[in-house]
Amino acid sequence: MSEALTDIVAISGLKRSFTQGGARISVLRGVDLTIAPGEIVALLGPSGSGKSTMLQAVGLLEGGFEGSIRLAGEEVAQLDTDGRTRVRRDMLGFVYQFHHLLPDFSALENVMLPQLVRDVAHEAAQARAEDLLTALGLGHRLTHRPSQLSGGEQQRVAVARALANQPRLVLADEPTGNLDEATADIVLSEFLALVRGEGAAALVATHNERLAAKMDRVVRLQDGRLAA
């Protein structure tokens, strides 16, 4: 199969269990999911349903999983530490409920940093960061530190940072969960427009049915398995 036709995500039989108080708790019970290039999928489920656990698996942030995870055709579930770092750096972008910006750096610098880690030239990294932040309405806030930005502005910077290295897949865990409803609507709309404009795919965990409906497809995590 050519790369153009390969699903960006292909998960098969994904399982994850934890031991708590001597009891074994199954969180993921055999999850199967494919995401096409450029597709934005909402992962819907209540708090505690395992959405974050699933994103951690796809993002190669935690071990202990069973099953197959293929990203752009590459089996990544059993990669070593260096291999996982490579995939996260070159293929993935992350947005969390809390922005996790570096407080001593400006908005521009926060978006430049992941590019510099990837050895992008300083001028190119700055130009890319300015373009992303401007697209999100922050062209006048480039030199402001996180403490000088509103909650919505901070999350916009986090979105720009996630897209800085042109990822093939963006993983977002309740990306507007820390915002009021009006701001959440605006930030999500800007997030979706930017992801689509970049040609990236996205898996967005949320418990909000209304926000999930704005995406290309909705899957529901129920009893450790996915249902369309």
VOBA-1610 file (N, C-alpha, C; in pm, whole numbers, padded with zeros to 5 digits, always signed):
BEGIN
Met+00086-00120+00000Met+00000+00000+00000Met+00088+00124+00000Ser+00054+00221-00084Ser+00134+00342-00089Ser+00112+00424+00036Glu+00208+00510+00070Glu+00197+00592+00190Glu+00075+00680+00186Ala+00038+00728+00066Ala-00076+00818+00053Ala-00206+00751+00097Leu-00211+00615+00086Leu-00333+00543+00120Leu-00327+00482+00259Thr-00215+00493+00328Thr-00200+00432+00459Thr-00269+00515+00565Asp-00348+00450+00651Asp-00407+00520+00765Asp-00296+00579+00850Ile-00316+00701+00900Ile-00216+00761+00986Ile-00212+00688+01120Val-00327+00636+01164Val-00336+00557+01286Val-00408+00427+01256Ala-00352+00315+01302Ala-00419+00186+01293Ala-00391+00112+01423Ile-00493+00106+01510Ile-00482+00043+01641Ile-00561-00087+01638Ser-00504-00192+01691Ser-00572-00321+01692Ser-00549-00391+01826Gly-00658-00429+01891Gly-00650-00508+02013Gly-00578-00440+02128Leu-00593-00309+02140Leu-00521-00236+02243Leu-00584-00261+02381Lys-00501-00307+02475Lys-00547-00337+02610Lys-00456-00272+02712Arg-00516-00233+02825Arg-00438-00177+02935Arg-00509-00207+03065Ser-00437-00264+03159Ser-00492-00297+03290Ser-00401-00240+03398Phe-00460-00215+03514Phe-00387-00166+03630Phe-00423-00253+03750Thr-00331-00262+03844Thr-00359-00331+03969Thr-00374-00229+04079Gln-00487-00233+04147Gln-00516-00137+04253Gln-00577-00209+04372Gly-00511-00199+04487Gly-00561-00265+04607Gly-00574-00415+04594Gly-00483-00472+04515Gly-00486-00616+04494Gly-00582-00661+04387Ala-00660-00570+04331Ala-00756-00604+04226Ala-00704-00558+04091Arg-00732-00634+03987Arg-00690-00599+03852Arg-00805-00525+03782Ile-00777-00405+03736Ile-00878-00321+03673Ile-00843-00306+03525Ser-00933-00347+03438Ser-00912-00335+03293Ser-00971-00204+03245Val-00887-00117+03191Val-00931+00012+03141Val-00961+00005+02991Leu-00869-00050+02914Leu-00889-00073+02771Leu-00898-00223+02749Arg-01003-00267+02680Arg-01032-00410+02672Arg-01023-00465+02530Gly-00944-00401+02446Gly-00934-00446+02307Gly-00986-00341+02212Val-00920-00226+02211Val-00962-00113+02129Val-00909-00127+01987Asp-00996-00107+01889Asp-00959-00104+01747Asp-00999+00032+01691Leu-00908+00097+01620Leu-00939+00229+01564Leu-00845+00259+01449Thr-00899+00315+01342Thr-00817+00369+01233Thr-00855+00514+01211Ile-00755+00595+01176Ile-00776+00735+01144Ile-00706+00763+01012Ala-00779+00820+00918Ala-00723+00850+00787Ala-00640+00978+00792Pro-00545+00995+00700Pro-00469+01119+00695Pro-00563+01239+00683Gly-00543+01339+00766Gly-00624+01460+00763Gly-00758+01451+00833Glu-00791+01336+00888Glu-00920+01319+00956Glu-00912+01364+01101Ile-01015+01430+01150Ile-01022+01474+01290Ile-01130+01392+01359Val-01089+01314+01458Val-01179+01221+01526Val-01195+01263+01671Ala-01319+01270+01717Ala-01349+01298+01857Ala-01357+01167+01933Leu-01284+01157+02043Leu-01289+01042+02132Leu-01375+01082+02250Leu-01499+01035+02251Leu-01598+01082+02347Leu-01614+00980+02460Gly-01628+01032+02580Gly-01649+00945+02694Gly-01645+01025+02823Pro-01710+00977+02929Pro-01709+01049+03056Pro-01572+01044+03122Ser-01552+01129+03221Ser-01428+01127+03297Ser-01408+00988+03357Gly-01285+00938+03349Gly-01255+00807+03403Gly-01281+00692+03309Ser-01323+00720+03185Ser-01355+00612+03092Ser-01231+00554+03023Gly-01116+00621+03037Gly-00994+00570+02975Gly-00946+00650+02856Lys-01007+00766+02831Lys-00966+00847+02715Lys-00819+00887+02725Ser-00778+00937+02841Ser-00639+00980+02857Ser-00544+00862+02846Thr-00584+00747+02898Thr-00502+00626+02887Thr-00481+00589+02741Met-00585+00601+02662Met-00573+00570+02520Met-00481+00667+02448Leu-00494+00797+02479Leu-00406+00896+02417Leu-00260+00873+02458Gln-00238+00834+02582Gln-00101+00805+02625Gln-00043+00688+02549Ala-00126+00591+02516Ala-00080+00477+02437Ala-00041+00520+02296Val-00132+00592+02230Val-00105+00636+02092Val+00013+00732+02088Gly+00027+00814+02193Gly+00137+00910+02198Gly+00267+00852+02248Leu+00270+00722+02275Leu+00392+00653+02320Leu+00449+00718+02446Leu+00359+00760+02534Leu+00400+00827+02657Leu+00409+00731+02776Glu+00358+00611+02758Glu+00353+00517+02869Glu+00356+00375+02815Gly+00423+00284+02884Gly+00429+00145+02843Gly+00322+00062+02911Gly+00336-00069+02904Gly+00244-00160+02971Gly+00120-00193+02892Phe+00118-00162+02762Phe+00001-00189+02680Phe+00020-00319+02602Glu-00090-00380+02567Glu-00092-00494+02477Glu-00162-00452+02349Gly-00120-00512+02236Gly-00184-00482+02109Gly-00092-00413+02012Ser-00147-00377+01899Ser-00071-00316+01791Ser-00108-00169+01774Ile-00004-00084+01759Ile-00023+00057+01727Ile+00065+00087+01607Arg+00003+00121+01496Arg+00077+00157+01375Arg+00052+00305+01346Leu+00160+00380+01326Leu+00151+00521+01290Leu+00216+00539+01153Ala+00138+00584+01056Ala+00185+00600+00918Ala+00249+00471+00868Gly+00191+00359+00905Gly+00238+00230+00856Gly+00347+00165+00937Glu+00401+00235+01037Glu+00511+00181+01117Glu+00457+00127+01249Glu+00492+00003+01283Glu+00454-00054+01412Glu+00541+00010+01520Val+00475+00077+01616Val+00549+00157+01713Val+00531+00109+01857Ala+00440+00015+01879Ala+00407-00023+02016Ala+00527-00077+02093Gln+00619-00144+02023Gln+00731-00208+02092Gln+00865-00138+02067Leu+00860-00014+02021Leu+00985+00059+01998Leu+01058+00082+02130Asp+01191+00093+02120Asp+01269+00127+02239Asp+01257+00277+02267Thr+01324+00323+02372Thr+01312+00463+02414Thr+01350+00560+02304Asp+01460+00533+02235Asp+01503+00621+02127Asp+01402+00624+02013Gly+01346+00508+01980Gly+01248+00501+01874Gly+01122+00577+01908Arg+01078+00565+02033Arg+00959+00639+02076Arg+00983+00789+02072Thr+01102+00831+02116Thr+01136+00974+02112Thr+01134+01025+01970Arg+01188+00947+01877Arg+01190+00987+01736Arg+01049+01006+01682Val+00960+00911+01712Val+00823+00920+01661Val+00751+01040+01721Arg+00765+01061+01851Arg+00700+01177+01914Arg+00752+01307+01855Arg+00881+01314+01831Arg+00942+01438+01780Arg+00901+01465+01635Asp+00900+01361+01553Asp+00885+01380+01409Asp+00742+01367+01358Met+00654+01304+01437Met+00523+01272+01383Met+00407+01323+01466Leu+00428+01350+01595Leu+00316+01378+01685Leu+00321+01518+01742Gly+00203+01573+01770Gly+00190+01697+01844Gly+00091+01674+01957Phe+00109+01744+02070Phe+00027+01720+02188Phe-00034+01850+02239Val-00164+01845+02273Val-00231+01956+02341Val-00304+01897+02461Tyr-00285+01958+02578Tyr-00346+01909+02700Tyr-00450+02008+02751Gln-00526+01966+02853Gln-00625+02055+02913Gln-00558+02178+02973Phe-00443+02159+03037Phe-00363+02269+03089Phe-00248+02293+02993His-00217+02418+02969His-00128+02453+02858His+00016+02408+02876His+00065+02401+03000His+00203+02358+03028His+00307+02439+02950Leu+00284+02569+02938Leu+00383+02656+02874Leu+00497+02681+02971Leu+00613+02709+02916Leu+00729+02743+03000Leu+00714+02889+03044Pro+00703+02915+03174Pro+00665+03048+03222Pro+00768+03158+03196Asp+00894+03122+03182Asp+00998+03223+03164Asp+01024+03257+03019Phe+00946+03199+02929Phe+00966+03223+02786Phe+00841+03290+02728Ser+00861+03369+02625Ser+00750+03436+02559Ser+00667+03336+02479Ala+00552+03383+02431Ala+00470+03298+02344Ala+00550+03253+02223Leu+00621+03346+02161Leu+00702+03313+02044Leu+00808+03208+02078Glu+00877+03225+02189Glu+00982+03132+02227Glu+00927+02994+02261Asn+00809+02990+02323Asn+00747+02861+02354Asn+00718+02781+02228Val+00683+02848+02120Val+00652+02780+01995Val+00780+02750+01916Met+00882+02828+01937Met+01009+02802+01869Met+01084+02682+01928Leu+01071+02662+02059Leu+01155+02563+02128Leu+01147+02422+02070Pro+01029+02366+02045Pro+01028+02231+01989Pro+01095+02222+01852Gln+01092+02332+01778Gln+01160+02333+01649Gln+01311+02335+01668Leu+01357+02413+01763Leu+01501+02421+01787Leu+01556+02287+01837Val+01475+02218+01918Val+01515+02083+01963Val+01531+01991+01844Arg+01455+02014+01740Arg+01462+01932+01619Arg+01567+01984+01521Asp+01647+02081+01567Asp+01758+02138+01488Asp+01711+02221+01369Val+01591+02279+01379Val+01547+02376+01279Val+01626+02504+01301Ala+01668+02568+01193Ala+01742+02693+01203Ala+01660+02799+01277His+01729+02885+01354His+01661+02983+01439His+01566+03072+01359Glu+01610+03124+01247Glu+01525+03214+01168Glu+01401+03142+01116Ala+01418+03018+01071Ala+01305+02941+01021Ala+01208+02908+01133Ala+01262+02874+01251Ala+01176+02844+01365Ala+01096+02967+01407Gln+01161+03083+01404Gln+01091+03205+01442Gln+00982+03239+01342Ala+01011+03224+01213Ala+00912+03254+01111Ala+00791+03161+01122Arg+00818+03034+01146Arg+00709+02936+01161Arg+00624+02970+01285Ala+00688+03002+01395Ala+00617+03037+01518Ala+00531+03162+01498Glu+00586+03263+01432Glu+00510+03385+01407Glu+00388+03356+01320Asp+00405+03273+01217Asp+00294+03240+01129Asp+00181+03170+01205Leu+00218+03071+01288Leu+00117+02996+01362Leu+00044+03085+01463Leu+00119+03163+01538Leu+00057+03249+01638Leu-00030+03356+01574Thr+00013+03409+01462Thr-00066+03509+01391Thr-00196+03447+01340Ala-00188+03323+01291Ala-00308+03253+01243Ala-00409+03232+01355Leu-00360+03227+01478Leu-00446+03208+01595Leu-00482+03341+01662Gly-00454+03451+01594Gly-00493+03582+01645Gly-00402+03639+01752Leu-00278+03588+01759Leu-00185+03633+01863Leu-00064+03706+01807Gly-00079+03760+01687Gly+00034+03830+01626Gly+00081+03949+01708His-00009+04005+01791His+00026+04121+01873His+00071+04080+02013Arg+00082+03950+02040Arg+00116+03901+02174Arg+00241+03814+02172Leu+00320+03824+02069Leu+00434+03734+02051Leu+00534+03741+02164Thr+00557+03859+02219Thr+00661+03875+02321Thr+00608+03863+02463His+00479+03834+02478His+00421+03822+02611His+00449+03684+02671Arg+00476+03683+02800Arg+00493+03556+02872Arg+00357+03501+02911Pro+00349+03370+02944Pro+00220+03310+02978Pro+00142+03386+03085Ser+00211+03437+03187Ser+00141+03508+03295Ser+00075+03636+03246Gln+00114+03685+03129Gln+00056+03807+03073Gln-00057+03777+02974Leu-00089+03649+02957Leu-00190+03607+02861Leu-00314+03552+02934Ser-00427+03565+02869Ser-00550+03506+02924Ser-00545+03354+02907Gly-00641+03285+02971Gly-00646+03140+02958Gly-00663+03095+02814Gly-00751+03162+02741Gly-00771+03128+02601Gly-00646+03154+02517Glu-00577+03263+02545Glu-00454+03294+02472Glu-00345+03192+02503Gln-00334+03152+02628Gln-00235+03051+02665Gln-00262+02920+02590Gln-00388+02884+02580Gln-00419+02758+02511Gln-00395+02770+02362Arg-00413+02889+02305Arg-00379+02909+02164Arg-00228+02890+02142Val-00148+02940+02235Val-00004+02920+02224Val+00028+02770+02230Ala-00040+02697+02317Ala-00019+02553+02327Ala-00055+02482+02197Val-00161+02528+02131Val-00199+02471+02002Val-00091+02498+01898Ala-00042+02622+01894Ala+00066+02656+01800Ala+00189+02572+01826Arg+00223+02554+01951Arg+00340+02471+01987Arg+00321+02328+01937Ala+00201+02273+01953Ala+00175+02136+01910Ala+00193+02118+01760Leu+00167+02225+01684Leu+00176+02217+01538Leu+00309+02267+01483Ala+00397+02311+01572Ala+00520+02376+01528Ala+00604+02289+01436Asn+00614+02161+01466Asn+00699+02071+01387Asn+00622+01997+01279Gln+00507+02052+01240Gln+00425+01997+01132Gln+00397+01847+01153Pro+00335+01813+01265Pro+00308+01671+01294Pro+00208+01611+01197Arg+00216+01481+01180Arg+00117+01410+01101Arg-00011+01389+01182Leu+00005+01380+01315Leu-00109+01352+01403Leu-00099+01440+01527Val-00210+01506+01562Val-00219+01584+01685Val-00308+01508+01783Leu-00258+01490+01905Leu-00335+01427+02012Leu-00374+01535+02112Ala-00503+01551+02134Ala-00551+01659+02222Ala-00639+01598+02331Asp-00604+01625+02456Asp-00675+01569+02571Asp-00754+01681+02639Glu-00885+01684+02616Glu-00972+01790+02670Glu-00910+01929+02647Pro-00880+01964+02522Pro-00802+02086+02496Pro-00871+02215+02536Thr-01004+02211+02554Thr-01074+02332+02596Thr-01142+02312+02732Gly-01106+02205+02802Gly-01173+02171+02927Gly-01151+02269+03039Asn-01049+02353+03027Asn-01017+02449+03133Asn-01066+02590+03099Leu-01151+02600+02995Leu-01196+02731+02948Leu-01347+02744+02966Asp-01395+02868+02976Asp-01539+02889+02979Asp-01598+02854+02843Glu-01729+02836+02837Glu-01793+02783+02717Glu-01769+02869+02594Ala-01782+02999+02608Ala-01764+03088+02492Ala-01621+03082+02439Thr-01524+03087+02531Thr-01383+03081+02490Thr-01351+02944+02432Ala-01408+02839+02492Ala-01384+02703+02442Ala-01430+02689+02297Asp-01547+02746+02265Asp-01597+02739+02128Asp-01501+02806+02031Ile-01451+02922+02069Ile-01361+02997+01981Ile-01229+02922+01963Val-01170+02877+02074Val-01041+02809+02066Val-01053+02679+01988Leu-01161+02603+02010Leu-01176+02478+01937Leu-01192+02504+01788Ser-01271+02605+01752Ser-01288+02638+01610Ser-01155+02675+01546Glu-01076+02754+01617Glu-00944+02792+01566Glu-00851+02671+01557Phe-00858+02584+01657Phe-00778+02462+01657Phe-00812+02375+01536Leu-00941+02352+01514Leu-00983+02267+01403Leu-00943+02328+01269Ala-00961+02460+01254Ala-00925+02526+01129Ala-00775+02516+01103Leu-00695+02531+01209Leu-00550+02527+01190Leu-00503+02385+01159Val-00558+02288+01229Val-00522+02148+01202Val-00557+02111+01059Arg-00677+02149+01016Arg-00718+02118+00879Arg-00630+02192+00778Gly-00598+02318+00809Gly-00512+02395+00720Gly-00373+02336+00708Glu-00325+02272+00814Glu-00193+02210+00813Glu-00196+02072+00748Gly-00316+02019+00724Gly-00328+01887+00664Gly-00300+01773+00761Ala-00306+01801+00892Ala-00279+01700+00993Ala-00407+01626+01029Ala-00390+01508+01086Ala-00501+01435+01148Ala-00501+01468+01297Ala-00612+01437+01365Ala-00619+01464+01508Ala-00711+01364+01576Leu-00674+01329+01699Leu-00759+01250+01788Leu-00780+01337+01911Val-00906+01376+01935Val-00937+01475+02038Val-01027+01411+02143Ala-00976+01394+02264Ala-01054+01338+02374Ala-01138+01448+02437Thr-01266+01419+02457Thr-01356+01515+02518Thr-01474+01442+02581His-01539+01507+02676His-01664+01455+02729His-01781+01541+02683Asn-01751+01640+02596Asn-01849+01739+02554Asn-01909+01699+02418Glu-02036+01655+02421Glu-02103+01610+02299Glu-02111+01722+02194Arg-02138+01842+02241Arg-02155+01955+02148Arg-02025+01985+02073Leu-01914+01983+02144Leu-01786+02008+02079Leu-01747+01891+01989Ala-01776+01770+02034Ala-01742+01652+01953Ala-01811+01656+01818Ala-01932+01711+01813Ala-02010+01714+01689Ala-01946+01802+01583Lys-01851+01887+01621Lys-01785+01975+01525Lys-01675+01902+01447Met-01643+01780+01486Met-01532+01707+01424Met-01582+01614+01315Asp-01490+01552+01242Asp-01528+01472+01126Asp-01601+01344+01165Arg-01563+01288+01278Arg-01620+01160+01320Arg-01612+01150+01471Val-01707+01081+01530Val-01710+01062+01675Val-01706+00913+01707Val-01614+00874+01796Val-01613+00738+01849Val-01628+00747+02000Arg-01694+00649+02059Arg-01723+00652+02202Arg-01651+00539+02273Leu-01588+00573+02382Leu-01520+00473+02464Leu-01617+00428+02572Gln-01658+00301+02562Gln-01757+00245+02654Gln-01708+00108+02700Asp-01699+00091+02831Asp-01658-00038+02887Asp-01527-00087+02827Gly-01437+00007+02801Gly-01304-00029+02753Gly-01294-00059+02606Arg-01403-00038+02532Arg-01401-00061+02388Arg-01462+00059+02317Leu-01433+00070+02186Leu-01484+00182+02108Leu-01611+00143+02034Ala-01704+00238+02030Ala-01826+00222+01950Ala-01846+00347+01869Ala-01884+00333+01744Ala-01905+00450+01658Ala-02029+00524+01703
//
